[in-house]
Each structure stands twice: as C-alpha cells, then as structure tokens.
C-alpha cells in the first residue's frame, strides 16, 4: 500500500498494523513530514514563535526503534535506522529480531502515520509544560528531558502525544511519542497556528542492510 499525502490528511487511526509496509511508511514520511522546519505562531507572550525541526533521524525514536526499546537492531544510529526502514527493514524482520518490540510499540506506528495531521494542527491540541517543570512528581521527567511542548491527538479511541524537546533558541525537535499518556492533563493548552514550513536537506547517512 502507498500512503499518499491525501491519505495522511484523512487517516483516522484505523489500520491493520501487522500489514503496515515500513518502506512505504518511511518514504511517505520523508516526502511529506520529515526534513521540514515548521514555524508556528503562539499566544504565549514569552514565546510568540516556535520552530519545530523534524529530521529523518527523529522518526526512529518515535517508532520505538532505539537501543532502549529494540535489542537486536543492526545499528543504533537513528539516521541509518531510518534509511534501513526505507529499504529492507521490514516489519516482519523487526518483529523476529525482538519479539517484544511490536506489542510494546505497535501504536507508535499508527502515531507516526498521524504525524502529518499533528504537525499541521489538524484536530489536535498543543500544550506547554511551563508551570509544572518544578513540580516534584509531574514535572520531573519533562524537566529531565527538556520537554517544553506537547502535541496531543485523540484518534480511534487512542491518545497520541508527541513531546518536543528544546534544541536551541526557539527551536525544538520531536523527542518521543507516548500512547495514552496522562501527563498531558497537567499541562496548559496553548493556541497555535502553522504559518510556514521550510524544507531542509538530510544529513548524509551510512546505509546498513539487514543481514539475511
């Protein structure tokens, strides 16, 4: 199956996850979602403009494809993982290499397919963690990971939250994708609109084949 731009715009979260083609997913995400800087205007006095940079290398972390979540990847370099997904890193191979990964992260595949809608502010909400970072229990993880904004979307009865970490100045990047996470209830909703997006070139990355 090919995931077109129109498909991404109207995707409702309903999909047979086991039959997702990872190469189609990765190539579609690269064409329509990643390798862009998204520029937003907010209603926050201390942060009237936010830039969200989404390189290809951020996508594997959102999918739970990292050393912490998958124990038998051919490489742990995020850029190389993304290139592998575009090529021969099939869902079947990922499952066989770590039989616990799929059950733990399957809805992150759905969340990644919802990224277009989330980053284009389509039926989703943005929150700031400002005000709770110093709360001992609630804000501890946000403060540790420098998470200052959260994008929230409810789709097909499941909630998806993309957490944005500070990079430099007013620029942020997507650090993680959480499923049915309740931490967002302690955050403050903000008004935000996308005013521009700018394409940037990917960093050259070594390709790593999946050994047969």
C-alpha positions as CSV (number, residue, x, y, z in Angstrom):
1,X,0.0,0.0,0.0
2,X,1.2,3.5,-0.8
3,X,0.4,6.2,1.8
4,X,-0.3,9.3,-0.2
5,X,-0.5,12.9,1.1
6,X,-4.3,12.8,0.8
7,X,-4.3,9.5,2.8
8,X,-2.2,11.1,5.5
9,X,-4.6,14.1,5.7
10,X,-7.6,11.9,6.2
11,X,-6.1,8.9,8.2
12,X,-8.4,8.1,11.1
13,X,-6.1,5.8,13.0
14,X,-7.8,2.6,11.8
15,X,-5.3,0.3,10.2
16,X,-4.1,-3.3,10.3
17,X,-0.8,-2.6,12.0
18,X,0.7,-6.0,11.2
19,X,0.4,-5.3,7.5
20,X,2.0,-1.9,7.5
21,X,4.8,-1.6,4.9
22,X,7.6,0.1,6.7
23,X,9.3,1.1,3.5
24,X,6.2,2.9,2.3
25,X,5.8,4.5,5.7
26,X,9.3,5.8,5.8
27,X,9.4,7.1,2.3
28,X,6.0,8.8,2.7
29,X,7.1,10.4,6.0
30,X,10.3,11.7,4.4
31,X,8.4,13.2,1.4
32,X,5.6,14.8,3.4
33,X,6.5,15.2,7.1
34,X,10.2,15.0,8.0
35,X,13.1,17.2,6.7
36,X,10.9,20.2,7.4
37,X,11.1,23.1,9.8
38,X,7.6,24.0,11.0
39,X,7.1,27.6,12.1
40,X,4.2,28.3,14.5
41,X,2.8,31.4,15.9
42,X,1.5,31.1,19.5
43,X,-0.4,33.1,22.0
44,X,2.4,32.9,24.6
45,X,4.0,36.3,25.4
46,X,7.3,34.8,26.3
47,X,7.4,32.5,23.2
48,X,5.4,34.1,20.4
49,X,7.0,31.9,17.7
50,X,8.1,28.2,17.8
51,X,10.2,26.4,15.3
52,X,9.9,22.6,15.2
53,X,12.7,20.9,13.3
54,X,11.9,17.3,12.2
55,X,14.9,15.5,10.7
56,X,14.6,11.9,9.4
57,X,16.7,10.8,12.4
58,X,13.9,11.8,14.8
59,X,11.4,9.3,13.3
60,X,13.0,6.0,14.7
61,X,12.8,7.3,18.2
62,X,9.1,8.0,17.7
63,X,8.7,4.4,16.5
64,X,10.5,2.9,19.5
65,X,13.4,1.9,17.3
66,X,16.4,2.6,19.6
67,X,18.8,0.7,21.8
68,X,16.4,1.2,24.8
69,X,13.4,-0.3,23.0
70,X,14.7,-2.8,20.5
71,X,17.5,-5.2,21.5
72,X,18.7,-6.5,18.1
73,X,18.9,-3.7,15.6
74,X,21.7,-3.9,13.0
75,X,22.7,-0.4,14.1
76,X,21.7,2.1,16.7
77,X,22.4,5.2,14.6
78,X,19.0,6.9,14.1
79,X,19.8,8.2,10.6
80,X,20.9,4.7,9.5
81,X,17.8,3.1,11.0
82,X,15.6,5.5,9.0
83,X,17.4,4.6,5.8
84,X,17.0,1.0,6.6
85,X,13.3,1.4,7.0
86,X,13.1,3.0,3.6
87,X,14.8,-0.1,2.2
88,X,14.7,-3.7,3.6
89,X,14.0,-3.3,7.3
90,X,10.5,-4.9,7.1
91,X,8.0,-5.2,10.0
92,X,8.5,-8.9,9.9
93,X,12.3,-8.6,10.4
94,X,11.8,-6.1,13.2
95,X,9.4,-8.5,15.0
96,X,11.6,-11.6,14.6
97,X,14.6,-9.7,15.9
98,X,12.8,-8.7,19.1
99,X,9.5,-10.4,19.7
100,X,8.5,-8.0,22.5
101,X,9.0,-4.8,20.5
102,X,5.8,-5.0,18.4
103,X,3.4,-5.4,21.3
104,X,5.1,-2.6,23.2
105,X,5.3,-0.1,20.3
106,X,2.7,-1.1,17.7
107,X,0.6,2.0,18.3
108,X,3.6,4.2,17.7
109,X,3.5,3.0,14.1
110,X,-0.1,4.5,14.0
111,X,1.1,7.6,15.7
112,X,3.8,8.1,13.2
113,X,1.3,7.9,10.4
114,X,-0.7,10.6,12.3
115,X,2.3,13.0,12.4
116,X,1.2,14.9,9.3
117,X,-2.1,15.9,11.0
118,X,-0.4,16.6,14.3
119,X,2.3,18.9,12.9
120,X,-0.3,20.7,10.7
121,X,-2.5,21.3,13.7
122,X,-5.4,19.2,12.3
123,X,-7.8,18.2,15.0
124,X,-5.2,18.2,17.7
125,X,-4.1,20.3,20.7
126,X,-0.8,21.9,21.7
127,X,0.2,22.2,25.4
128,X,3.1,23.8,27.3
129,X,4.8,22.2,30.3
130,X,5.7,25.7,31.5
131,X,4.4,25.9,35.1
132,X,4.8,22.3,36.0
133,X,8.5,21.7,35.4
134,X,9.3,22.3,39.0
135,X,6.6,20.1,40.4
136,X,8.4,17.2,42.0
137,X,6.3,14.3,40.6
138,X,4.6,15.6,37.5
139,X,7.3,17.8,36.0
140,X,10.4,15.6,36.8
141,X,10.5,13.7,33.5
142,X,9.7,16.8,31.4
143,X,12.4,18.8,33.1
144,X,15.0,16.0,32.8
145,X,14.3,15.6,29.0
146,X,13.9,19.3,28.4
147,X,10.4,18.9,27.1
148,X,8.6,22.2,26.9
149,X,5.7,21.5,24.5
150,X,3.4,18.5,23.8
151,X,1.2,17.8,20.8
152,X,-1.9,15.8,21.6
153,X,-4.3,13.9,19.3
154,X,-7.1,11.5,20.0
155,X,-7.8,9.1,17.2
156,X,-10.0,6.0,17.2
157,X,-10.2,5.9,21.0
158,X,-6.4,6.1,21.5
159,X,-4.5,9.2,22.5
160,X,-1.1,10.1,21.0
161,X,1.3,12.7,22.4
162,X,4.4,13.9,20.7
163,X,6.8,15.5,23.2
164,X,9.0,18.4,22.0
165,X,12.5,19.0,23.5
166,X,14.5,22.2,23.3
167,X,17.3,22.3,20.7
168,X,18.4,25.9,20.5
169,X,16.8,29.4,20.8
170,X,13.1,28.9,20.0
171,X,13.7,25.7,18.1
172,X,12.5,22.3,19.2
173,X,12.5,18.7,18.0
174,X,10.2,15.7,18.5
175,X,11.8,13.6,21.2
176,X,9.2,10.9,21.9
177,X,5.8,9.6,21.1
178,X,3.6,8.4,24.0
179,X,0.4,6.3,23.9
180,X,-2.4,7.0,26.2
181,X,-0.2,9.1,28.5
182,X,-2.0,11.0,31.2
183,X,0.8,13.5,31.9
184,X,-0.7,16.0,29.4
185,X,-3.6,16.6,31.7
186,X,-1.3,18.6,34.0
187,X,-0.1,20.8,31.1
188,X,-1.6,24.1,29.9
189,X,-3.2,24.3,26.5
190,X,-2.0,27.0,24.2
191,X,-3.3,28.5,20.9
192,X,-1.0,27.9,18.0
193,X,-1.1,28.1,14.2
194,X,1.3,26.9,11.5
195,X,2.5,30.0,9.5
196,X,5.2,28.4,7.4
197,X,7.3,25.3,6.8
198,X,10.8,25.1,5.2
199,X,12.4,22.1,3.6
200,X,16.0,21.3,4.6
201,X,18.4,18.7,3.2
202,X,19.0,15.4,5.1
203,X,22.4,14.7,6.5
204,X,24.3,12.0,4.6
205,X,23.9,8.8,6.4
206,X,25.5,5.4,6.1
207,X,23.1,2.7,4.9
208,X,23.0,-0.5,6.9
209,X,21.4,-3.6,5.2
210,X,19.5,-6.1,7.3
211,X,21.6,-9.3,7.3
212,X,19.7,-12.3,5.9
